[in-house]
């Protein structure tokens, strides 16, 4: 009896190599790169602004509150790092302390704005009023106008994609808010 000899063909080898490479890339992605895109409250030492999660009927409210929460998070992080790096020279230390004081004031302003938007957006979801709709529509229209001006002034091809996306998002948010507020007296 003769034994058959098995050999791997070039095609099988290439497919195995591609599959192995894809597995390694996927493992590296989940091990390292995915963590870059998570927002953490590392070492801030303060209670998080958003306790559970925020959910609103309008994209305008969801975007605005998310934007404010991110501003608070990164401003708190910047203040903490600046406090740790205060210079030893007296002049530099006084200037840095003034900067930190200004940033803390700005942080409080953003937190206050977040609270105002939280209550207004909650009110808009429960019982929309003409006053709230008008105020939010004006703000959404202003964002749309800024995105439109930016698109009109853009000349670079690589920049145009970002500008067009911003314009499309602003337009979608404005129209969605218009539809939501259409039946409000």
HELIX and SHEET records of a PDB file:
HELIX    1   1 UNK A   10  UNK A   28  1                                  19    
HELIX    2   2 UNK A   29  UNK A   33  3                                   5    
HELIX    3   3 UNK A   34  UNK A   36  1                                   3    
HELIX    4   4 UNK A   59  UNK A   84  1                                  26    
HELIX    5   5 UNK A   90  UNK A  126  1                                  37    
HELIX    6   6 UNK A  130  UNK A  153  1                                  24    
HELIX    7   7 UNK A  157  UNK A  181  1                                  25    
END                                                                             
